Amino acid sequence: MVISHMFRVALPCALMAGAIGFAGHQALDAADHFDPPARTGSDTNTVGFDVAADIADLYAFHDVSNVYVAISFGGPSATNLPGFYDPDVLYTINISNTGTRTDIEFPIEIRFGRDGANPGIEVRNLPGASVLRGPVERNLVTNNDIMVRAGLFDDPFFFDPQGLRDSRATGNLSFNNARNRFAGLNSTFVIIAIPRGLIDRGQPLDIWTSSARIRS
């Protein structure tokens, strides 16, 4: 099973960043949520489906110091449920920074495991860093100042699936901006902050992510 998202985010060069820093930062996101439904369920039924491997969102943005990349999965779920830390799912965040979009300079691999009853995360292929391991729900920092955190967060995605179904059925736009399927629910996130100097080569960054169940 592989689920992926892809987009490109442009980083101004360091000289330009100083000139346009007051304008804020650029952010892009990609989402699928419950796709493919035969494996991940639907917005009304996820029981018995492979929600741990269902990448919900990919976010990327930057400021003058860091590039931030985040993936979410295992949601939306009730706030009384734990995070989804499945040791049999491999998550990969691919980053290309040379302008050749088919090259992958940084295939960042993410897996979960347990130290007794306590879940932990392992991250490989971070730019210029050795393997990073540690507990979830904690900021983990490499010796070159990359920060990684895995844990539960409020799902920021806003969407009205009922409005989509009604629009398809009737041919009339039926979205209601007061109806948010994801309100008050959590997703499991892996968030990575990478100092810009480690990956910014003056070219747009191509970033995409995938999940794969490595053992059934």
C-alpha positions as CSV (number, residue, x, y, z in Angstrom):
1,M,0.0,0.0,0.0
2,V,1.4,3.4,-1.0
3,I,-0.3,6.7,-0.5
4,S,1.5,9.8,-1.7
5,H,1.2,13.6,-2.1
6,M,3.5,15.9,-4.0
7,F,3.9,19.7,-4.4
8,R,6.6,22.3,-4.9
9,V,7.4,25.1,-2.6
10,A,9.7,28.0,-3.7
11,L,12.3,29.3,-1.4
12,P,13.8,32.7,-2.1
13,C,17.6,32.8,-1.8
14,A,19.1,34.0,1.5
15,L,19.8,37.4,0.1
16,M,16.2,37.8,-1.0
17,A,14.8,36.5,2.3
18,G,16.3,39.5,4.0
19,A,14.6,41.8,1.7
20,I,11.2,40.2,1.7
21,G,11.1,38.8,5.2
22,F,8.5,41.3,6.3
23,A,6.0,39.9,3.7
24,G,5.6,36.6,5.7
25,H,6.1,33.1,4.5
26,Q,4.7,30.9,1.8
27,A,2.8,27.7,2.8
28,L,1.4,24.9,0.7
29,D,-0.5,21.8,1.6
30,A,-1.8,18.7,0.0
31,A,-4.4,16.3,1.3
32,D,-6.4,13.2,0.3
33,H,-8.1,11.9,3.5
34,F,-9.6,8.4,3.2
35,D,-8.0,7.7,-0.2
36,P,-8.1,4.9,-1.3
37,P,-11.4,4.2,0.5
38,A,-11.1,0.4,0.0
39,R,-8.1,0.5,2.4
40,T,-8.7,3.5,4.6
41,G,-12.5,3.8,5.0
42,S,-14.6,6.9,4.6
43,D,-15.4,10.0,6.5
44,T,-18.2,8.1,8.2
45,N,-16.5,4.8,8.8
46,T,-12.9,4.0,9.6
47,V,-13.4,0.9,11.8
48,G,-11.4,-2.0,10.5
49,F,-9.5,0.0,7.9
50,D,-5.9,0.8,7.7
51,V,-6.1,4.3,9.0
52,A,-2.5,4.2,10.4
53,A,-1.2,4.2,6.8
54,D,-3.6,6.8,5.5
55,I,-1.7,10.0,5.1
56,A,-4.2,12.8,5.6
57,D,-2.2,16.0,5.0
58,L,1.2,17.2,3.9
59,Y,2.2,20.7,5.0
60,A,5.3,22.7,4.1
61,F,6.3,26.3,4.8
62,H,9.3,28.3,5.7
63,D,10.6,31.3,7.5
64,V,14.0,33.0,7.4
65,S,15.5,30.3,9.6
66,N,13.8,27.0,8.9
67,V,11.9,24.8,6.5
68,Y,9.0,23.1,8.2
69,V,7.5,19.9,6.9
70,A,4.6,18.0,8.6
71,I,2.6,14.9,7.7
72,S,-0.6,13.7,9.5
73,F,-2.2,10.3,9.5
74,G,-4.5,8.1,11.6
75,G,-7.3,10.6,11.8
76,P,-9.6,12.3,12.3
77,S,-9.9,10.5,15.6
78,A,-11.6,11.3,18.9
79,T,-9.6,13.2,21.4
80,N,-9.7,10.3,23.9
81,L,-7.9,8.0,21.6
82,P,-4.1,7.6,21.5
83,G,-1.9,8.3,18.6
84,F,-1.3,5.8,15.8
85,Y,2.2,4.5,16.1
86,D,2.2,1.4,13.9
87,P,5.7,-0.2,13.7
88,D,4.7,-1.9,10.5
89,V,4.2,1.3,8.5
90,L,7.1,3.1,6.8
91,Y,6.5,6.8,6.2
92,T,8.8,8.6,3.8
93,I,9.2,12.4,3.2
94,N,11.1,13.0,0.0
95,I,12.9,16.3,-0.6
96,S,14.5,17.4,-3.8
97,N,16.5,20.6,-3.8
98,T,18.6,20.7,-7.0
99,G,15.9,21.7,-9.5
100,T,15.8,18.2,-11.0
101,R,12.4,17.1,-9.8
102,T,13.0,13.4,-10.3
103,D,16.0,13.3,-8.0
104,I,15.6,12.7,-4.3
105,E,18.4,14.2,-2.2
106,F,16.8,13.5,1.1
107,P,14.5,10.4,1.4
108,I,13.6,10.9,5.1
109,E,12.3,7.6,6.5
110,I,10.1,7.5,9.6
111,R,9.2,4.4,11.7
112,F,7.7,3.8,15.1
113,G,8.6,1.3,17.7
114,R,8.2,0.7,21.5
115,D,10.4,0.8,24.5
116,G,8.2,-1.5,26.6
117,A,4.8,0.1,26.6
118,N,6.1,3.5,25.5
119,P,6.0,4.4,21.8
120,G,9.0,6.0,20.2
121,I,10.1,7.3,16.8
122,E,13.1,6.6,14.5
123,V,14.0,9.0,11.7
124,R,16.7,8.3,9.1
125,N,18.3,10.3,6.3
126,L,17.8,13.8,7.8
127,P,20.1,16.3,6.1
128,G,23.5,16.0,7.6
129,A,22.3,14.1,10.6
130,S,22.7,10.6,12.0
131,V,19.7,8.4,12.9
132,L,17.4,10.2,15.4
133,R,15.5,8.1,18.0
134,G,13.4,9.1,20.9
135,P,10.0,9.2,22.6
136,V,6.9,10.6,21.0
137,E,5.2,13.8,22.3
138,R,8.6,15.3,22.8
139,N,10.9,17.7,20.8
140,L,13.9,15.7,19.6
141,V,16.9,17.7,18.3
142,T,19.8,16.5,16.2
143,N,23.4,17.8,16.6
144,N,22.8,20.1,13.6
145,D,19.6,21.6,15.1
146,I,17.0,19.7,13.1
147,M,13.9,19.3,15.3
148,V,11.4,16.4,15.1
149,R,8.2,15.9,17.1
150,A,5.7,13.1,16.7
151,G,2.4,13.3,18.6
152,L,-1.3,14.1,18.6
153,F,-2.5,17.5,17.4
154,D,-5.9,19.0,16.7
155,D,-6.6,18.3,13.0
156,P,-6.4,21.7,11.2
157,F,-8.1,20.5,8.0
158,F,-11.5,22.1,7.4
159,F,-14.0,20.4,5.1
160,D,-17.7,19.5,4.7
161,P,-17.9,16.0,3.2
162,Q,-21.7,16.1,3.4
163,G,-21.7,19.2,1.3
164,L,-19.5,17.3,-1.3
165,R,-21.9,14.4,-1.4
166,D,-25.0,16.6,-1.7
167,S,-23.3,18.7,-4.5
168,R,-22.5,15.5,-6.4
169,A,-26.0,14.1,-6.0
170,T,-27.9,17.3,-6.9
171,G,-25.5,19.2,-9.2
172,N,-25.9,22.2,-7.0
173,L,-23.2,23.5,-4.7
174,S,-24.3,22.6,-1.2
175,F,-21.3,23.3,1.0
176,N,-21.9,24.8,4.5
177,N,-19.0,26.7,5.9
178,A,-20.3,26.1,9.4
179,R,-20.1,22.3,9.0
180,N,-16.6,20.9,9.5
181,R,-16.1,17.2,9.7
182,F,-12.7,17.6,11.4
183,A,-13.7,20.0,14.1
184,G,-12.6,18.9,17.6
185,L,-10.8,15.8,16.3
186,N,-7.1,14.8,16.4
187,S,-4.6,13.4,13.9
188,T,-1.2,11.9,14.5
189,F,1.5,14.2,13.2
190,V,5.2,14.1,12.5
191,I,6.7,17.6,12.3
192,I,10.2,18.3,11.2
193,A,12.0,21.7,11.3
194,I,15.1,21.9,9.2
195,P,17.5,24.8,9.3
196,R,17.4,26.4,5.8
197,G,21.1,26.3,5.3
198,L,21.0,22.5,5.3
199,I,18.7,22.2,2.2
200,D,18.3,25.6,0.6
201,R,20.3,25.6,-2.7
202,G,18.5,28.5,-4.3
203,Q,16.2,26.1,-6.1
204,P,12.5,25.4,-5.4
205,L,12.0,22.4,-3.1
206,D,10.0,19.5,-4.3
207,I,8.5,17.6,-1.4
208,W,6.3,14.5,-1.5
209,T,5.4,11.8,1.0
210,S,4.3,8.2,0.9
211,S,3.3,5.4,3.3
212,A,3.9,1.7,2.9
213,R,2.9,-1.2,5.0
214,I,6.0,-3.3,5.2
215,R,4.4,-6.3,6.9
216,S,0.8,-7.5,6.7
